[in-house]
Each structure stands twice: as structure tokens, then as C-alpha cells.
Amino acid sequence: MSLSALIPSIQLAIGPVILISGVGMILLSMTNRFGRVIDRSRQLSRALHDATESERTSIIQQLRILSTRSRLIRAGIACGVLSVLLAALLICSLFVGALLQLGIAVLIVCLFVLCMVCIIVCLLYFIADINLSLKALSLEIPPEVSSLHE
């Protein structure tokens, strides 16, 4: 197969490559959030040992929320990584299909749809984490100060 015959496949592969870059940025954001959740959990766990009974209740509530957030973020990261892997398989399939002149349009469509589904699920987990982080914040800010309680 000549290089000029491969150029359309290279052009088709640009979309998934850009997709990988975009999902990479989402993953960077989510891993930063995950790190903050872990750091805050460790901080609260240390504070729990020296806390009074009323402080313990608040800290335990916050730790429960952080635990849920960590699971949501982990699932979101897993979906994002799976999306990147599917996009990479999509790129490989495009090239192998073009090189060997295989009729793999159904495979290409399936990989692309699965990739998009994984991104959607990843973003839904991201939104759920943000909502939970606001819930945790509302536990720390007194009701008379915050509009979060409205």
C-alpha cells in the first residue's frame, strides 16, 4: 500500500487523536481532584483522634462524603481511561483496516460509540463528585453564612 493511499486513514485518525488529548485533560482534572480527596481524608482522619464528640460527628460525616467521592472519582477515571484505550484501538483499527483493506466499518462504529459512552459516564461521575463536594462544603460553612443551604 502506498503512502498516498494511507493518507485518508491518517486524516480519519486525527479525530480520535484529538479525543485522546481532550480526555487526557479531563483525566488530569479528575486525578487532581482524587489527590485532594485523599489528602483531605488523611487530614480529617488525623483530626478525628483529637476531636471532641461534636467535632467527631462532623468529621465522620465529611469522611463518609470523601469516601463516596473517592469511589466516584475512581470510577470516572476508569471510564476515562477506558475511553482513551478504545480511542487507541479505534486508531489502530483504522490503520489495520486500511492497510489490509478489511471491511471493518461495524467494528469502527462500535469502538467509537463505546468510546463516547465511556466519556459520557466519566463526565456524569465528574458532575456527581462536584455535587458531593458542595455537600461536604455545606457541612463546614454555617447556615447563616452560606447560600449553599438554600
C-alpha positions as CSV (number, residue, x, y, z in Angstrom):
1,M,0.0,0.0,0.0
2,S,1.4,3.4,-0.9
3,L,1.7,6.3,1.4
4,S,-0.8,8.3,-0.7
5,A,-3.4,5.6,-0.2
6,L,-2.8,5.7,3.6
7,I,-3.3,9.5,3.9
8,P,-7.2,9.2,4.1
9,S,-6.7,6.8,7.1
10,I,-4.3,9.3,8.7
11,Q,-6.9,12.0,8.2
12,L,-9.6,9.8,9.8
13,A,-7.3,9.1,12.8
14,I,-6.9,12.8,13.6
15,G,-10.3,12.9,15.3
16,P,-9.7,10.1,17.8
17,V,-6.2,11.5,18.5
18,I,-7.7,14.8,19.4
19,L,-10.3,12.9,21.5
20,I,-7.5,11.2,23.4
21,S,-6.0,14.7,24.1
22,G,-9.3,16.1,25.4
23,V,-10.0,13.1,27.6
24,G,-6.4,13.4,28.9
25,M,-7.2,16.8,30.2
26,I,-10.4,15.5,31.9
27,L,-8.3,12.8,33.5
28,L,-5.8,15.3,34.7
29,S,-8.5,17.3,36.4
30,M,-10.0,14.1,37.9
31,T,-6.7,12.8,39.2
32,N,-6.1,16.2,40.8
33,R,-9.5,16.0,42.5
34,F,-8.7,12.5,43.6
35,G,-5.5,13.6,45.2
36,R,-7.2,16.4,47.0
37,V,-9.9,14.0,48.3
38,I,-7.2,11.6,49.6
39,D,-5.2,14.4,51.2
40,R,-8.3,15.8,52.9
41,S,-9.3,12.3,54.1
42,R,-5.9,11.8,55.7
43,Q,-6.1,15.3,57.3
44,L,-9.6,14.6,58.8
45,S,-8.6,11.1,59.9
46,R,-5.7,12.6,62.0
47,A,-8.1,15.3,63.3
48,L,-10.6,12.6,64.3
49,H,-8.3,11.2,67.0
50,D,-8.1,14.5,69.0
51,A,-11.7,15.7,68.3
52,T,-14.4,16.3,70.8
53,E,-17.7,14.3,70.4
54,S,-19.5,17.1,68.5
55,E,-16.5,17.5,66.2
56,R,-16.3,13.8,65.7
57,T,-19.8,13.7,64.2
58,S,-19.0,16.4,61.7
59,I,-15.6,14.8,60.8
60,I,-17.2,11.4,60.3
61,Q,-19.9,12.9,58.0
62,Q,-17.2,14.5,56.0
63,L,-15.1,11.3,55.8
64,R,-18.2,9.4,54.6
65,I,-18.7,12.0,51.8
66,L,-15.0,11.9,50.9
67,S,-15.1,8.1,50.7
68,T,-18.1,8.3,48.4
69,R,-16.3,11.0,46.3
70,S,-13.2,8.9,46.0
71,R,-15.2,6.0,44.7
72,L,-17.0,8.2,42.2
73,I,-13.8,9.8,41.0
74,R,-12.1,6.4,40.7
75,A,-15.0,5.1,38.6
76,G,-14.8,8.3,36.5
77,I,-11.1,7.9,36.0
78,A,-11.6,4.2,35.0
79,C,-14.2,5.3,32.4
80,G,-11.9,8.0,31.1
81,V,-9.0,5.6,30.7
82,L,-11.2,3.0,29.1
83,S,-12.4,5.7,26.6
84,V,-8.7,6.5,25.8
85,L,-8.0,2.8,25.3
86,L,-11.0,2.5,23.0
87,A,-9.9,5.5,21.0
88,A,-6.4,4.0,20.6
89,L,-8.0,0.7,19.4
90,L,-10.1,2.8,17.0
91,I,-6.9,4.4,15.6
92,C,-5.2,1.0,15.3
93,S,-8.3,-0.5,13.6
94,L,-8.4,2.3,11.1
95,F,-4.9,1.7,10.1
96,V,-5.0,-2.1,10.0
97,G,-8.3,-1.9,8.1
98,A,-6.9,0.4,5.6
99,L,-3.6,-1.5,5.3
100,L,-5.2,-4.9,4.9
101,Q,-8.3,-3.5,3.1
102,L,-10.6,-5.1,5.6
103,G,-14.3,-4.3,5.8
104,I,-14.4,-3.4,9.5
105,A,-16.8,-0.5,9.5
106,V,-19.0,-2.1,12.1
107,L,-16.0,-2.6,14.4
108,I,-15.0,1.1,13.9
109,V,-18.5,2.3,14.7
110,C,-18.8,0.1,17.8
111,L,-15.4,1.3,19.1
112,F,-16.4,4.9,18.5
113,V,-19.8,4.5,20.2
114,L,-18.3,2.7,23.2
115,C,-15.6,5.4,23.5
116,M,-18.4,8.1,23.5
117,V,-20.4,6.2,26.1
118,C,-17.3,5.9,28.4
119,I,-16.8,9.7,28.1
120,I,-20.4,10.4,28.9
121,V,-20.2,8.1,32.0
122,C,-16.9,9.7,33.0
123,L,-18.4,13.2,32.9
124,L,-21.5,12.1,34.8
125,Y,-19.2,10.8,37.6
126,F,-17.4,14.1,37.5
127,I,-20.6,16.0,38.0
128,A,-21.7,13.7,40.8
129,D,-18.3,14.4,42.5
130,I,-18.7,18.1,42.2
131,N,-22.2,17.9,43.7
132,L,-20.9,15.9,46.6
133,S,-18.0,18.3,47.2
134,L,-20.6,21.1,47.6
135,K,-22.5,18.9,50.1
136,A,-19.2,18.5,52.1
137,L,-18.7,22.2,51.9
138,S,-22.1,22.9,53.3
139,L,-21.2,20.8,56.4
140,E,-18.3,23.2,57.1
141,I,-20.0,26.5,56.5
142,P,-22.6,27.7,59.0
143,P,-26.1,28.1,57.5
144,E,-26.3,31.8,58.3
145,V,-23.2,32.5,56.2
146,S,-23.7,30.3,53.2
147,S,-26.2,30.3,50.3
148,L,-25.4,26.6,49.8
149,H,-28.1,25.7,52.3
150,E,-30.9,27.3,50.3
